[in-house]
Amino acid sequence: MFKELVIAAFVSIIIASPSFAMAKEGCGGVCSSCHVLTEKDATELIKKTGATVTSVKQSPAKGLFEMLVEKDGQKGILLMDYGKKHLIQGMVVDLEKLNPVSAHQLGTPEQKQPKKLDVATIPTSNAVIIGNPKGSKKLYVFTDPDCPYCRKGHVELKKLAKIAPDVAIHIMLFPLPMHPGALDKARTVIETMNLEMLDSAFEGKDIPKPTKDSSKKAIDEIVKFANANGISGTPTMVMPDGTIQVGMRDAETMKKMLEGK
């Protein structure tokens, strides 16, 4: 009996508390009425990334702020929880339509992204090639060694190289502004053009720091090309015919895509 009385008293205290009253009412109204984040405060919160927040809006997914960030001429989207403790990289997808949704639809580079581009214009001299360098089929992958999706995708690319021996996979290292350590990793890989170094970077291992200015120029050329062609996120694939595919697939699916299936 005593146990039941304690539980009842505890529940009554929780229900009477202001915090519970807020939870009971829920967030079915306008989230911005009680959840606020300014561009200045957001920039301070993510200062370790070196990026500047130029706009903050409520994300289409409740409970998140959507931030438009910029660094070194690149723009991208980051999400932050209302507790202001966690950053989330990626896109919000409408489950019914399976389409990406964004609060910054008019301000993000994705809205200008073409469906195809001229592969002859891709700065492949700066690419690291895995698979068959002389393969008749060429896949171009814009990827970031510190992007968690890219790391998973890199594993699939290595599998693809084994099951599709006629494919040259051009790794276009494209460090994003929200990954402050990715630039140096990308530069070191380009300086060495070493596949083991490439794998180490995508496995999150420590690799040497870059030492040559030429690697920064190479990365700048990739970034400039990506920005000019509406590629703003990683991973992004460009198929042999120039078709742009946002995201990556498993090895078997990519093999079929390259075969036109």
Backbone bond lengths (Angstrom), bond angles and torsions (degrees), N, CA, C in turn:
res aa  C-N    CA-C-N  psi(-1)  N-CA   C-N-CA  omega(-1)  CA-C   N-CA-C  phi
1 M - - - 1.472 - - 1.536 109.95 -
2 F 1.359 114.40 -43.01 1.466 118.45 179.96 1.529 111.15 -59.24
3 K 1.354 115.99 -40.37 1.461 121.24 -179.30 1.521 110.80 -61.45
4 E 1.363 115.70 -42.74 1.463 119.71 -179.70 1.520 111.59 -64.19
5 L 1.353 116.28 -37.74 1.465 120.52 -179.77 1.524 111.12 -66.82
6 V 1.338 115.97 -41.00 1.474 120.15 178.91 1.524 110.45 -62.14
7 I 1.339 116.69 -45.87 1.465 121.10 179.81 1.516 110.79 -61.04
8 A 1.316 116.51 -44.60 1.468 120.67 -179.35 1.514 111.04 -62.23
9 A 1.351 115.23 -42.44 1.462 118.88 179.50 1.515 111.10 -64.87
10 F 1.329 116.44 -41.24 1.461 121.52 179.70 1.521 111.40 -61.78
11 V 1.320 116.17 -44.31 1.462 120.87 178.86 1.507 111.26 -63.55
12 S 1.335 117.25 -40.89 1.470 119.86 -178.85 1.513 111.45 -65.46
13 I 1.357 116.22 -35.07 1.468 119.78 178.47 1.516 110.31 -66.17
14 I 1.343 116.70 -43.39 1.466 120.89 -179.38 1.517 111.08 -62.90
15 I 1.334 116.11 -44.90 1.461 120.03 -177.72 1.509 110.86 -64.04
16 A 1.341 116.32 -34.90 1.464 119.69 -177.95 1.513 112.72 -78.12
17 S 1.323 117.61 -16.70 1.466 120.57 -175.72 1.517 110.85 -72.16
18 P 1.370 117.47 148.76 1.471 121.47 179.33 1.508 112.78 -58.69
19 S 1.349 116.70 -37.31 1.455 118.48 -177.03 1.512 110.97 -65.40
20 F 1.324 116.92 -37.00 1.456 119.10 178.99 1.523 110.15 -70.45
21 A 1.341 116.26 -37.93 1.462 119.37 178.85 1.517 110.29 -59.99
22 M 1.338 116.87 -39.00 1.456 121.07 178.46 1.525 109.98 -64.33
23 A 1.347 115.76 -43.44 1.451 119.48 -178.85 1.517 111.08 -66.12
24 K 1.318 116.13 -37.20 1.463 119.83 -179.33 1.517 110.71 -64.48
25 E 1.339 115.40 -39.82 1.466 118.93 178.18 1.516 111.03 -67.61
26 G 1.321 115.15 -29.66 1.457 119.30 178.29 1.511 112.45 76.44
27 C 1.345 114.40 -175.53 1.458 121.29 179.40 1.515 109.57 -114.87
28 G 1.280 116.03 42.50 1.457 119.79 -178.78 1.513 112.85 -78.37
29 G 1.353 115.78 -10.46 1.450 119.72 179.76 1.512 111.80 -90.40
30 V 1.332 115.95 -143.61 1.455 121.52 -179.61 1.525 108.79 -87.83
31 C 1.323 116.50 111.47 1.472 120.79 -175.20 1.526 111.78 -60.89
32 S 1.326 116.69 -32.85 1.460 120.46 -175.72 1.521 112.27 -68.21
33 S 1.337 117.48 -10.74 1.455 119.77 179.63 1.523 111.86 -70.73
34 C 1.331 116.84 -25.91 1.471 118.97 179.73 1.522 113.43 -128.32
35 H 1.325 118.07 -8.26 1.463 121.21 178.72 1.524 108.43 -118.61
36 V 1.333 115.66 108.97 1.465 120.72 -173.13 1.531 109.58 -127.52
37 L 1.319 115.21 139.50 1.465 121.29 174.97 1.519 107.70 -146.54
38 T 1.324 116.69 118.87 1.462 120.45 179.72 1.528 109.95 -86.67
39 E 1.328 115.79 161.13 1.457 120.67 177.58 1.530 110.86 -60.14
40 K 1.344 116.27 -39.64 1.467 120.60 -179.67 1.521 111.25 -63.91
41 D 1.338 116.16 -47.18 1.463 120.16 -179.82 1.526 111.24 -66.04
42 A 1.331 115.75 -38.24 1.467 119.65 179.98 1.528 110.83 -64.90
43 T 1.329 116.21 -41.66 1.465 120.49 178.40 1.518 110.62 -61.16
44 E 1.327 116.32 -39.83 1.459 120.25 178.62 1.531 110.98 -65.81
45 L 1.322 116.49 -39.50 1.463 120.72 -178.68 1.529 112.08 -65.48
46 I 1.338 116.80 -34.02 1.471 119.37 -177.10 1.532 111.79 -106.12
47 K 1.328 116.83 23.33 1.472 120.37 -173.89 1.523 112.70 -59.85
48 K 1.323 117.95 -26.49 1.463 120.09 179.53 1.523 112.21 -64.05
49 T 1.336 117.20 -22.81 1.460 120.29 178.90 1.519 111.87 -80.05
50 G 1.341 116.98 -18.34 1.455 120.67 -177.54 1.516 113.59 79.41
51 A 1.332 116.89 6.47 1.464 121.23 -178.64 1.523 110.64 -94.96
52 T 1.323 115.63 159.23 1.458 122.63 176.72 1.524 108.99 -112.84
53 V 1.314 116.66 133.40 1.463 121.21 177.86 1.521 108.31 -88.37
54 T 1.321 116.82 119.93 1.465 120.98 -177.65 1.528 112.75 -100.08
55 S 1.337 116.59 -15.95 1.461 119.73 179.22 1.521 109.61 -159.45
56 V 1.333 115.92 141.16 1.465 121.48 175.61 1.522 108.58 -128.06
57 K 1.331 116.00 128.69 1.461 121.33 176.78 1.525 108.93 -136.05
58 Q 1.329 115.63 163.44 1.454 119.61 173.77 1.523 108.55 -70.73
59 S 1.313 116.66 131.48 1.461 120.58 178.88 1.524 110.48 -69.80
60 P 1.338 117.85 152.21 1.468 120.16 172.93 1.526 111.96 -58.06
61 A 1.336 117.05 -25.25 1.458 121.96 174.82 1.524 108.06 -90.92
62 K 1.320 117.83 116.79 1.455 120.93 -176.12 1.521 111.14 -61.51
63 G 1.330 113.99 145.35 1.454 119.80 179.20 1.507 113.57 97.36
64 L 1.349 116.47 2.00 1.457 120.13 -176.93 1.530 111.24 -133.02
65 F 1.336 115.08 143.65 1.459 121.05 167.38 1.524 107.82 -91.14
66 E 1.326 116.87 140.16 1.459 121.19 173.94 1.519 107.88 -106.88
67 M 1.324 116.99 124.11 1.458 121.50 -175.87 1.520 111.00 -117.24
68 L 1.313 115.40 131.39 1.459 121.43 172.56 1.524 106.54 -91.58
69 V 1.338 116.30 117.44 1.464 120.28 -174.91 1.520 110.20 -116.75
70 E 1.328 114.80 157.57 1.462 120.88 -179.28 1.514 109.72 -140.91
71 K 1.336 115.42 138.41 1.457 121.21 175.89 1.519 108.85 -154.44
72 D 1.318 115.99 128.51 1.468 121.56 178.16 1.526 112.47 52.69
73 G 1.331 116.48 39.12 1.455 120.92 177.92 1.512 114.66 83.12
74 Q 1.332 117.86 -5.15 1.460 121.45 178.76 1.527 109.95 -95.75
75 K 1.309 115.49 145.44 1.455 120.93 176.03 1.524 109.65 -119.66
76 G 1.306 115.04 149.30 1.457 119.34 178.68 1.512 110.87 -162.97
77 I 1.327 115.29 174.77 1.458 121.91 -178.89 1.521 109.48 -112.46
78 L 1.332 115.67 133.85 1.456 122.37 170.55 1.522 108.86 -126.16
79 L 1.308 116.41 149.35 1.460 121.63 176.62 1.521 108.84 -112.42
80 M 1.327 116.24 147.08 1.461 120.90 176.64 1.524 108.93 -135.51
81 D 1.322 115.79 139.55 1.465 119.75 179.77 1.526 110.34 -72.15
82 Y 1.326 116.53 159.15 1.462 120.89 -179.58 1.531 112.09 -61.28
83 G 1.322 117.75 -24.81 1.454 120.60 177.88 1.514 112.78 -74.74
84 K 1.360 115.48 -9.95 1.469 122.34 178.24 1.532 111.82 59.69
85 K 1.330 114.73 38.41 1.457 120.97 -179.16 1.531 113.00 -117.12
86 H 1.335 116.91 -19.47 1.456 119.48 -173.38 1.528 111.48 -134.30
87 L 1.335 115.26 139.38 1.453 122.48 172.05 1.519 108.75 -100.17
88 I 1.313 116.11 143.40 1.456 121.39 179.21 1.513 108.20 -127.41
89 Q 1.325 116.36 126.37 1.455 121.05 176.47 1.518 108.60 -104.36
90 G 1.316 116.84 135.69 1.458 120.23 179.12 1.512 110.99 141.99
91 M 1.311 116.15 -166.16 1.451 120.52 -178.20 1.517 110.32 -122.57
92 V 1.328 115.15 153.55 1.462 121.71 174.24 1.519 107.25 -94.61
93 V 1.312 116.90 128.78 1.462 121.65 -176.12 1.513 110.33 -116.38
94 D 1.318 116.08 131.09 1.464 122.47 174.64 1.525 107.93 -71.44
95 L 1.336 117.49 116.98 1.458 120.86 -175.28 1.528 113.01 -65.09
96 E 1.332 116.69 -31.74 1.466 119.53 -178.40 1.522 111.43 -72.19
97 K 1.351 115.86 -46.09 1.461 119.92 -176.73 1.524 112.66 -96.37
98 L 1.350 116.02 -12.66 1.465 122.02 -176.75 1.528 112.21 55.96
99 N 1.336 115.09 36.95 1.456 121.65 177.63 1.526 109.58 -114.39
100 P 1.339 117.41 143.39 1.463 118.96 173.95 1.524 110.06 -62.91
101 V 1.327 117.28 140.10 1.465 121.91 176.79 1.518 108.37 -125.90
102 S 1.323 115.47 144.80 1.454 120.17 -176.33 1.513 110.16 -148.24
103 A 1.337 115.89 145.89 1.460 121.10 175.32 1.517 111.34 -78.54
104 H 1.322 116.90 -12.76 1.464 122.19 -178.68 1.528 110.79 -111.84
105 Q 1.285 117.02 42.49 1.461 120.64 -174.76 1.527 113.36 -60.65
106 L 1.314 116.77 -31.34 1.474 119.07 -178.20 1.519 111.47 -88.68
107 G 1.337 117.11 -10.47 1.449 118.67 -174.58 1.507 115.12 -112.30
108 T 1.327 117.73 -8.00 1.460 119.20 -176.37 1.512 111.52 -93.98
109 P 1.319 117.26 147.98 1.462 121.56 179.98 1.518 112.93 -61.30
110 E 1.370 117.74 -24.51 1.451 119.27 -177.09 1.526 112.65 -58.42
111 Q 1.332 115.64 -30.54 1.455 119.05 -177.40 1.526 112.20 -67.05
112 K 1.354 116.21 -19.80 1.456 119.67 -179.45 1.525 111.51 -101.51
113 Q 1.318 115.55 2.68 1.462 118.70 -174.35 1.515 111.45 -67.55
114 P 1.317 116.84 125.10 1.468 119.87 177.37 1.521 110.23 -74.23
115 K 1.309 116.21 163.89 1.462 120.03 178.58 1.527 110.94 -82.07
116 K 1.343 115.59 -25.33 1.458 119.60 -179.31 1.525 109.70 -141.12
117 L 1.307 114.99 160.49 1.460 119.83 173.00 1.526 108.68 -142.71
118 D 1.315 115.50 168.26 1.462 121.60 -179.97 1.529 108.43 -84.13
119 V 1.338 117.27 109.23 1.463 120.02 -175.59 1.527 112.12 -63.52
120 A 1.324 116.98 -21.86 1.467 119.93 179.71 1.527 111.68 -66.18
121 T 1.339 116.51 -18.18 1.466 120.43 -178.57 1.529 112.51 -91.25
122 I 1.328 118.27 -8.62 1.464 121.21 -179.86 1.531 108.98 -66.99
123 P 1.330 118.73 130.61 1.471 120.97 -178.01 1.534 111.66 -74.73
124 T 1.313 116.28 70.87 1.464 121.66 -174.41 1.520 113.89 -69.97
125 S 1.316 117.61 -12.09 1.468 119.09 176.70 1.525 110.78 -64.73
126 N 1.333 115.50 -19.07 1.456 120.86 179.58 1.532 112.25 -99.46
127 A 1.328 116.86 5.59 1.460 120.68 -176.96 1.522 111.59 -84.72
128 V 1.331 114.90 149.42 1.460 121.09 169.07 1.524 105.84 -101.56
129 I 1.319 117.35 124.92 1.462 120.52 -173.02 1.522 110.85 -102.24
130 I 1.342 114.80 127.72 1.463 119.83 171.56 1.529 106.92 -116.35
131 G 1.315 115.26 157.62 1.461 118.42 -173.42 1.510 109.68 90.57
132 N 1.316 115.91 -143.36 1.460 122.09 -177.69 1.532 110.26 -98.60
133 P 1.344 117.90 106.78 1.470 120.07 -178.57 1.527 113.39 -57.33
134 K 1.343 116.49 -25.25 1.460 120.75 -179.89 1.529 112.19 -100.75
135 G 1.312 116.61 13.20 1.460 120.44 -178.92 1.517 112.06 -61.03
136 S 1.321 115.84 145.45 1.466 120.15 -178.73 1.528 112.14 -75.79
137 K 1.330 116.22 -21.07 1.470 120.56 178.12 1.521 108.83 -105.56
138 K 1.324 114.85 133.36 1.460 119.33 -176.18 1.534 110.33 -121.69
139 L 1.309 113.96 129.24 1.464 121.60 176.49 1.524 107.87 -117.09
140 Y 1.335 116.14 133.54 1.463 121.26 -178.06 1.530 107.81 -114.87
141 V 1.332 116.05 125.12 1.466 120.17 -174.84 1.527 109.92 -124.07
142 F 1.322 115.95 115.63 1.463 121.88 175.88 1.525 106.76 -88.32
143 T 1.331 115.93 116.11 1.452 120.11 -167.84 1.518 111.94 -146.06
144 D 1.319 115.93 156.48 1.463 123.38 -174.25 1.525 108.06 -125.67
145 P 1.333 118.91 124.94 1.464 120.67 -176.74 1.522 115.07 -63.31
146 D 1.331 118.22 -18.34 1.460 120.83 179.24 1.525 112.71 -103.46
147 C 1.319 117.14 5.32 1.470 121.68 177.04 1.532 108.09 -84.92
148 P 1.342 118.92 121.70 1.476 120.21 -177.62 1.521 113.34 -60.40
149 Y 1.330 117.52 -34.25 1.466 120.94 178.69 1.536 110.12 -69.80
150 C 1.331 115.32 -37.16 1.462 119.86 178.61 1.521 111.06 -66.69
151 R 1.323 115.97 -36.19 1.467 119.27 -180.00 1.529 110.81 -64.29
152 K 1.323 116.01 -42.62 1.463 119.42 176.19 1.526 109.83 -65.76
153 G 1.313 115.56 -40.71 1.458 119.88 -179.86 1.512 112.62 -65.51
154 H 1.328 116.61 -32.90 1.467 119.81 179.90 1.525 110.92 -62.36
155 V 1.313 115.54 -36.55 1.472 119.85 176.91 1.526 109.96 -62.08
156 E 1.342 115.95 -41.13 1.465 120.36 179.56 1.527 111.53 -68.69
157 L 1.332 116.68 -34.71 1.466 120.13 177.99 1.520 111.06 -64.59
158 K 1.316 116.99 -38.08 1.467 120.66 177.70 1.535 110.53 -66.39
159 K 1.331 115.75 -35.92 1.468 119.70 175.85 1.524 110.02 -67.25
160 L 1.344 115.30 -40.66 1.467 120.36 179.33 1.519 110.44 -60.00
161 A 1.331 116.86 -41.16 1.466 121.06 -179.87 1.525 111.26 -59.44
162 K 1.318 117.23 -30.09 1.462 121.22 -178.65 1.529 112.17 -81.50
163 I 1.339 116.59 -36.78 1.472 118.96 -175.36 1.526 112.58 -93.92
164 A 1.332 117.49 -8.85 1.466 121.17 178.99 1.531 108.51 -130.11
165 P 1.316 117.65 77.95 1.471 121.97 -173.31 1.525 115.21 -66.83
166 D 1.331 118.29 -7.33 1.459 120.16 -179.39 1.535 111.75 -103.98
167 V 1.337 115.86 19.24 1.464 120.13 -177.05 1.527 110.82 -113.53
168 A 1.326 115.14 130.06 1.466 121.88 172.64 1.524 107.19 -100.53
169 I 1.321 116.98 115.19 1.467 121.77 -177.66 1.526 108.44 -98.61
170 H 1.319 115.26 110.73 1.462 121.21 -178.73 1.531 109.11 -90.12
171 I 1.317 116.51 110.63 1.456 121.67 178.12 1.526 108.84 -85.72
172 M 1.334 115.49 110.94 1.458 121.90 179.08 1.530 107.74 -100.14
173 L 1.315 117.10 99.79 1.459 121.02 -174.84 1.522 110.69 -71.03
174 F 1.321 114.99 119.57 1.462 122.66 -170.28 1.535 108.57 -131.93
175 P 1.354 117.82 76.91 1.465 120.63 -178.16 1.523 111.95 -65.25
176 L 1.324 116.15 128.97 1.455 121.59 -177.95 1.527 111.28 -85.35
177 P 1.333 117.72 153.43 1.465 120.77 -176.55 1.522 113.80 -63.42
178 M 1.339 118.25 -24.69 1.462 119.76 -179.03 1.529 113.26 -82.10
179 H 1.344 116.80 -0.41 1.463 121.66 177.89 1.525 108.98 -117.21
180 P 1.327 117.69 86.62 1.471 120.94 -172.82 1.520 114.88 -60.84
181 G 1.335 118.27 -26.28 1.457 120.03 -178.59 1.512 114.28 -89.91
182 A 1.328 116.87 -8.03 1.465 120.61 -174.01 1.523 113.28 -70.79
183 L 1.318 116.97 -32.09 1.466 120.10 -177.87 1.524 111.47 -61.31
184 D 1.332 116.85 -49.15 1.466 119.68 -179.73 1.528 111.19 -62.62
185 K 1.323 117.12 -39.26 1.470 120.42 179.14 1.525 110.46 -62.95
186 A 1.343 115.16 -45.08 1.465 119.51 -179.96 1.522 110.69 -62.96
187 R 1.320 116.76 -41.08 1.472 120.76 179.95 1.531 110.96 -63.05
188 T 1.331 116.93 -44.14 1.459 120.23 -179.58 1.517 111.51 -62.40
189 V 1.325 116.20 -41.31 1.468 119.83 179.16 1.521 110.29 -62.95
190 I 1.327 117.29 -42.49 1.460 120.62 179.94 1.532 110.95 -66.97
191 E 1.340 116.65 -37.12 1.460 119.56 179.16 1.532 111.50 -64.13
192 T 1.323 116.14 -37.52 1.461 119.56 -176.56 1.525 113.19 -91.95
193 M 1.339 116.84 -28.20 1.465 122.20 -173.41 1.535 110.01 49.34
194 N 1.328 114.42 39.48 1.460 121.93 -176.30 1.525 109.06 -105.89
195 L 1.337 116.41 124.70 1.469 119.96 -176.51 1.527 111.87 -68.48
196 E 1.329 117.36 -31.26 1.466 119.72 176.99 1.526 109.89 -67.50
197 M 1.322 116.44 -37.58 1.459 121.12 177.46 1.533 109.76 -66.57
198 L 1.325 115.42 -39.25 1.459 120.62 177.05 1.524 110.22 -60.30
199 D 1.324 116.68 -47.87 1.461 120.67 179.52 1.527 111.23 -61.99
200 S 1.317 116.97 -41.55 1.465 120.90 179.97 1.525 110.99 -61.39
201 A 1.330 116.14 -40.84 1.470 120.30 179.14 1.523 110.69 -61.66
202 F 1.332 116.66 -42.78 1.463 120.17 -178.59 1.531 112.97 -79.48
203 E 1.302 115.95 -11.74 1.471 120.09 175.53 1.526 111.56 -92.81
204 G 1.334 116.31 0.67 1.455 120.89 178.34 1.513 114.23 78.59
205 K 1.314 117.19 15.69 1.461 120.93 179.81 1.527 110.75 -82.93
206 D 1.321 115.80 157.02 1.465 120.50 176.67 1.524 109.56 -72.25
207 I 1.315 115.52 133.15 1.461 120.08 175.95 1.530 108.15 -129.51
208 P 1.336 117.94 161.01 1.473 120.31 -177.67 1.531 112.62 -59.74
209 K 1.304 114.99 157.20 1.452 121.08 176.58 1.531 110.07 -76.80
210 P 1.330 117.89 152.51 1.469 120.39 178.27 1.522 110.84 -70.20
211 T 1.317 115.49 155.06 1.465 119.63 -177.72 1.532 113.57 -130.16
212 K 1.350 116.57 -7.69 1.467 119.49 -174.19 1.536 111.61 -116.42
213 D 1.327 114.70 137.61 1.468 119.55 177.21 1.521 111.55 -66.69
214 S 1.324 116.50 -24.53 1.466 120.12 -177.68 1.528 111.85 -63.09
215 S 1.334 116.75 -30.29 1.464 119.42 -179.60 1.531 111.36 -70.46
216 K 1.325 116.28 -34.74 1.466 119.28 176.63 1.529 109.81 -65.84
217 K 1.328 116.33 -40.55 1.460 120.56 178.09 1.526 110.26 -62.52
218 A 1.329 116.79 -39.81 1.468 120.89 -179.77 1.521 110.91 -64.03
219 I 1.344 116.57 -44.53 1.464 120.36 178.62 1.525 110.30 -64.96
220 D 1.321 116.54 -40.90 1.473 120.34 178.76 1.531 110.87 -58.88
221 E 1.327 117.16 -37.78 1.463 120.69 179.50 1.531 110.90 -66.68
222 I 1.332 116.30 -40.25 1.463 119.62 178.03 1.527 110.50 -65.36
223 V 1.333 115.57 -45.24 1.466 120.68 -179.92 1.525 110.74 -61.79
224 K 1.325 116.28 -43.99 1.464 120.85 179.84 1.526 110.97 -61.31
225 F 1.328 116.16 -43.41 1.466 120.39 178.45 1.523 110.70 -63.40
226 A 1.333 116.52 -45.80 1.464 120.42 -179.01 1.519 111.06 -60.67
227 N 1.325 116.60 -46.79 1.467 119.98 -179.74 1.530 111.42 -62.29
228 A 1.328 116.61 -38.76 1.465 120.53 -178.41 1.522 112.09 -68.95
229 N 1.326 116.05 -22.48 1.455 120.22 -177.06 1.523 113.08 -110.50
230 G 1.335 116.32 16.70 1.458 120.44 174.15 1.502 115.32 74.45
231 I 1.333 117.51 13.39 1.464 120.34 176.96 1.523 107.19 -88.68
232 S 1.319 116.87 113.53 1.463 119.77 -174.62 1.514 113.10 -125.71
233 G 1.312 118.13 -8.50 1.451 120.77 -178.30 1.510 111.71 -129.62
234 T 1.323 114.91 163.58 1.459 120.29 178.45 1.521 109.30 -126.98
235 P 1.330 116.78 149.94 1.464 125.90 -6.21 1.523 111.46 -80.29
236 T 1.319 115.98 149.03 1.463 122.58 173.52 1.520 107.75 -131.20
237 M 1.325 115.98 129.65 1.461 120.85 179.29 1.522 110.20 -104.93
238 V 1.310 115.41 145.33 1.468 121.38 171.09 1.530 105.88 -119.58
239 M 1.325 114.88 120.15 1.452 120.69 -177.28 1.530 110.81 -75.80
240 P 1.336 118.02 167.19 1.466 120.61 -178.35 1.527 114.42 -54.35
241 D 1.351 117.30 -30.37 1.467 119.84 -179.85 1.526 112.40 -88.85
242 G 1.338 116.96 4.59 1.459 120.65 178.36 1.510 114.33 93.88
243 T 1.332 118.34 -2.62 1.462 121.02 178.76 1.522 110.37 -66.10
244 I 1.332 116.25 132.02 1.459 121.70 -179.12 1.520 109.67 -92.12
245 Q 1.316 115.64 128.01 1.456 122.21 177.66 1.527 108.65 -121.61
246 V 1.334 116.21 112.66 1.462 119.99 178.23 1.524 108.81 -76.16
247 G 1.324 116.66 132.84 1.454 121.12 -177.81 1.517 110.79 89.48
248 M 1.334 114.66 178.99 1.453 120.36 -179.61 1.518 108.87 -130.40
249 R 1.315 116.29 163.22 1.464 121.41 -179.05 1.528 108.98 -121.48
250 D 1.322 115.80 175.84 1.454 118.29 174.73 1.528 108.71 -73.53
251 A 1.316 116.34 165.50 1.465 121.67 -172.66 1.523 112.58 -58.73
252 E 1.318 117.73 -44.68 1.464 120.92 -178.40 1.518 111.24 -63.09
253 T 1.332 116.64 -41.40 1.470 120.27 179.65 1.522 110.59 -66.05
254 M 1.328 117.38 -42.27 1.469 119.67 178.94 1.530 110.77 -64.33
255 K 1.297 117.27 -36.40 1.461 121.07 178.21 1.529 109.66 -61.73
256 K 1.339 116.27 -44.95 1.463 119.98 179.30 1.527 111.41 -65.72
257 M 1.336 116.63 -38.20 1.463 120.39 177.65 1.523 110.56 -61.39
258 L 1.311 116.73 -41.94 1.463 121.07 179.72 1.532 111.98 -68.75
259 E 1.325 115.46 -24.87 1.468 120.54 177.75 1.525 111.66 -88.62
260 G 1.341 116.03 -1.16 1.458 120.47 178.83 1.502 113.40 78.86
261 K 1.309 118.44 21.26 1.463 122.18 -178.29 1.511 110.78 -96.40
